[in-house]
């Protein structure tokens, strides 16, 4: 297992991002953790504890200047990026006929454009080293669609095409690009936004009859970032307890 890598994680202050951040720190890696919320990053640091291998930065991934600042922090910290984990996302529920153009663009920007901008900013610190990992977070919702989330599902479907195409471009540098497609994961944000009947319905659709938690996503993410996944690229790994079997 590789250790002492430089890992950039977006959405690091959220339920999934915080656990993934801890997993890499526990492995002896240096983590550049970014989130749009300063409070979330402070909470992350409090949960994990002080570490000279954790650097945090508040950033808006839809803004090119913010992405450049993330890259600058990574460069100043270690001079390189080995792994990029893109967890950041936003998933409001809005009926399609009530979605404004501004709201549509916001969701596309956060979930798709931001993914591309961060990758573009990090790649100069990744190429030419013969090894690298990019793991983008999509959503299993793209396989069946979700009422009230046309903008979010459209954006996450775009992450599939982006990941596959980028995998073609950077494979010659030994960099793999894959996507994790989670089912509805019961984080604090999901508990606040989704009715109980929807959460219960998700359980019934799965082969494994329980709620999906953030912990379920840590292992698959860490695997795709490891040497064990050297020959896996351009793939979408569905992690949803068997709701979708493709």
C-alpha positions as CSV (number, residue, x, y, z in Angstrom):
1,X,0.0,0.0,0.0
2,X,1.3,3.4,-0.9
3,X,1.7,5.9,2.0
4,X,2.9,9.4,2.3
5,X,0.8,10.6,-0.7
6,X,-0.6,14.0,-1.2
7,X,-4.4,13.7,-1.4
8,X,-6.8,16.5,-2.3
9,X,-10.4,16.0,-1.1
10,X,-13.3,18.3,-2.0
11,X,-16.4,18.3,0.1
12,X,-14.2,17.2,3.0
13,X,-16.3,18.8,5.7
14,X,-19.4,16.7,5.0
15,X,-20.4,13.3,6.3
16,X,-18.7,11.3,3.5
17,X,-15.8,13.6,3.0
18,X,-14.8,13.7,6.7
19,X,-14.6,9.9,6.9
20,X,-12.6,9.6,3.7
21,X,-10.2,12.3,4.9
22,X,-9.6,10.4,8.1
23,X,-9.0,7.2,6.2
24,X,-6.2,8.7,4.2
25,X,-4.7,10.4,7.2
26,X,-4.7,7.1,9.0
27,X,-2.8,5.7,6.1
28,X,0.0,8.2,6.6
29,X,-1.0,10.5,3.7
30,X,-1.0,14.3,3.6
31,X,-4.5,15.6,3.0
32,X,-5.5,19.0,1.5
33,X,-9.2,19.2,2.6
34,X,-11.4,21.7,1.0
35,X,-15.1,22.7,1.5
36,X,-17.3,25.7,0.9
37,X,-18.1,25.9,4.6
38,X,-15.5,27.2,7.0
39,X,-17.6,25.8,9.9
40,X,-17.5,22.4,8.3
41,X,-13.8,22.5,8.0
42,X,-13.4,23.6,11.6
43,X,-15.6,20.7,12.6
44,X,-13.5,18.3,10.5
45,X,-10.3,19.4,12.3
46,X,-12.0,19.0,15.7
47,X,-13.2,15.5,14.8
48,X,-9.9,14.3,13.5
49,X,-7.6,16.2,15.8
50,X,-4.5,18.3,15.2
51,X,-2.3,16.9,12.5
52,X,0.6,18.4,10.5
53,X,-0.5,16.3,7.6
54,X,-3.9,18.0,7.4
55,X,-4.3,21.3,5.6
56,X,-7.7,22.9,5.1
57,X,-8.9,25.6,2.8
58,X,-12.3,27.2,2.2
59,X,-13.0,27.3,-1.5
60,X,-15.8,27.5,-4.1
61,X,-15.1,24.7,-6.6
62,X,-17.2,26.5,-9.3
63,X,-14.7,29.4,-9.2
64,X,-11.4,29.1,-11.1
65,X,-9.5,31.3,-8.8
66,X,-10.6,29.2,-5.8
67,X,-9.4,26.0,-7.6
68,X,-6.1,27.7,-8.3
69,X,-5.7,28.4,-4.5
70,X,-6.3,24.8,-3.7
71,X,-3.6,23.8,-6.1
72,X,-1.3,26.4,-4.7
73,X,-1.8,25.1,-1.2
74,X,-1.0,21.5,-2.3
75,X,2.2,22.8,-4.1
76,X,3.3,24.7,-1.1
77,X,2.6,21.7,1.2
78,X,4.3,18.9,-0.7
79,X,4.9,20.1,-4.3
80,X,2.6,17.5,-5.8
81,X,-0.8,15.8,-5.9
82,X,-1.0,12.0,-6.0
83,X,-4.7,11.5,-5.4
84,X,-7.8,13.7,-6.1
85,X,-11.1,12.7,-4.5
86,X,-14.1,14.8,-5.6
87,X,-16.9,14.4,-3.0
88,X,-18.4,17.9,-3.2
89,X,-22.0,18.0,-4.4
90,X,-25.4,19.7,-3.8
91,X,-28.7,17.9,-4.3
92,X,-31.8,20.0,-3.7
93,X,-35.3,18.7,-4.4
94,X,-37.2,20.9,-6.9
95,X,-39.9,20.0,-9.3
96,X,-38.7,20.5,-12.9
97,X,-41.2,23.2,-13.8
98,X,-40.2,25.2,-10.8
99,X,-36.4,25.2,-11.6
100,X,-35.2,28.5,-12.7
101,X,-32.3,28.9,-15.2
102,X,-30.2,30.3,-12.3
103,X,-31.0,27.2,-10.1
104,X,-30.2,24.9,-13.0
105,X,-26.9,26.5,-13.7
106,X,-26.0,26.4,-10.0
107,X,-26.6,22.7,-9.7
108,X,-24.7,21.9,-12.9
109,X,-21.8,24.2,-11.8
110,X,-21.4,22.5,-8.4
111,X,-21.9,18.9,-9.4
112,X,-20.3,18.9,-12.9
113,X,-18.4,22.1,-13.8
114,X,-16.7,22.2,-10.4
115,X,-15.5,18.6,-10.8
116,X,-13.9,19.6,-14.1
117,X,-12.3,22.8,-12.8
118,X,-10.7,21.2,-9.8
119,X,-9.3,18.4,-11.9
120,X,-7.9,20.9,-14.4
121,X,-6.2,22.8,-11.5
122,X,-4.7,19.7,-9.9
123,X,-3.4,17.9,-13.0
124,X,-0.3,20.1,-13.5
125,X,0.8,18.7,-10.1
126,X,-0.1,15.1,-11.1
127,X,1.2,14.6,-14.7
128,X,4.7,13.5,-15.5
129,X,5.1,11.4,-12.4
130,X,3.9,8.0,-13.8
131,X,1.2,7.4,-11.2
132,X,-2.0,9.2,-10.0
133,X,-5.6,8.7,-9.0
134,X,-8.7,10.7,-9.6
135,X,-12.0,9.5,-8.0
136,X,-15.1,11.5,-8.9
137,X,-18.3,11.1,-7.0
138,X,-21.4,10.6,-9.2
139,X,-24.7,9.1,-8.1
140,X,-26.6,5.9,-8.7
141,X,-29.6,8.1,-9.3
142,X,-28.5,8.4,-12.9
143,X,-29.6,4.8,-13.6
144,X,-33.3,5.2,-12.8
145,X,-33.8,9.0,-12.5
146,X,-35.2,10.8,-9.5
147,X,-38.4,12.9,-9.5
148,X,-37.6,16.4,-8.4
149,X,-33.9,16.2,-9.1
150,X,-33.6,16.6,-12.9
151,X,-30.8,19.1,-12.6
152,X,-28.8,17.0,-10.1
153,X,-29.2,13.8,-12.0
154,X,-28.3,15.5,-15.3
155,X,-25.1,16.8,-13.7
156,X,-24.1,13.5,-12.2
157,X,-24.7,11.8,-15.6
158,X,-22.3,14.3,-17.0
159,X,-19.7,13.2,-14.5
160,X,-19.8,9.7,-16.1
161,X,-18.9,11.1,-19.5
162,X,-16.3,13.5,-18.1
163,X,-14.6,10.7,-16.1
164,X,-14.4,8.4,-19.1
165,X,-13.1,11.0,-21.4
166,X,-10.5,12.3,-18.9
167,X,-9.4,8.7,-18.3
168,X,-8.5,8.5,-22.0
169,X,-6.5,11.7,-21.9
170,X,-4.4,11.1,-18.7
171,X,-3.9,7.3,-19.0
172,X,-0.5,7.8,-20.7
173,X,0.7,9.4,-17.5
174,X,-0.3,6.5,-15.4
175,X,-3.3,8.4,-13.9
176,X,-6.6,6.6,-13.5
177,X,-10.0,8.2,-13.4
178,X,-13.0,6.4,-12.0
179,X,-16.3,7.3,-10.5
180,X,-18.1,6.1,-7.4
181,X,-21.9,6.0,-7.8
182,X,-23.4,5.9,-4.3
183,X,-27.0,5.1,-3.5
184,X,-28.9,7.5,-1.2
185,X,-26.5,7.8,1.7
186,X,-28.0,8.7,5.0
187,X,-25.9,11.6,6.1
188,X,-27.1,14.5,8.3
189,X,-28.0,16.5,5.2
190,X,-30.1,13.7,3.8
191,X,-31.9,13.1,7.1
192,X,-32.8,16.8,7.0
193,X,-34.0,16.9,3.4
194,X,-35.6,13.6,2.7
195,X,-38.9,12.3,4.1
196,X,-38.7,9.1,6.1
197,X,-40.9,7.1,3.6
198,X,-38.4,7.8,0.9
199,X,-35.5,6.5,3.0
200,X,-37.5,3.4,3.9
201,X,-38.3,2.8,0.2
202,X,-34.6,2.8,-0.6
203,X,-34.0,0.0,1.8
204,X,-36.7,-2.1,0.2
205,X,-35.1,-1.8,-3.2
206,X,-31.7,-3.1,-2.0
207,X,-30.4,-6.6,-1.8
208,X,-28.8,-5.6,1.5
209,X,-31.7,-4.4,3.6
210,X,-30.4,-1.5,5.6
211,X,-29.6,2.2,5.3
212,X,-26.6,3.2,3.4
213,X,-24.1,5.1,5.5
214,X,-21.1,7.2,4.7
215,X,-18.9,4.5,6.1
216,X,-20.0,2.3,3.1
217,X,-18.2,4.6,0.7
218,X,-14.8,4.8,2.4
219,X,-13.4,1.4,1.4
220,X,-14.3,1.6,-2.3
221,X,-12.9,5.1,-2.5
222,X,-9.6,4.0,-0.8
223,X,-9.4,1.0,-3.1
224,X,-9.7,3.0,-6.3
225,X,-6.9,5.3,-4.9
226,X,-4.6,2.3,-4.2
227,X,-2.1,0.4,-6.3
228,X,-4.5,-2.5,-6.2
229,X,-6.6,-0.5,-8.8
230,X,-3.7,0.1,-11.2
231,X,-5.5,-1.3,-14.2
232,X,-9.0,0.1,-13.5
233,X,-9.9,3.3,-15.2
234,X,-12.9,4.9,-16.8
235,X,-15.2,2.8,-14.7
236,X,-18.3,3.6,-12.6
237,X,-18.5,1.6,-9.4
238,X,-22.0,1.4,-8.0
239,X,-22.1,1.3,-4.2
240,X,-25.8,1.1,-3.2
241,X,-26.3,-2.3,-1.5
242,X,-27.5,-3.9,-4.7
243,X,-30.4,-1.6,-5.7
244,X,-28.9,-1.4,-9.2
245,X,-27.0,-4.4,-10.7
246,X,-25.6,-3.4,-14.0
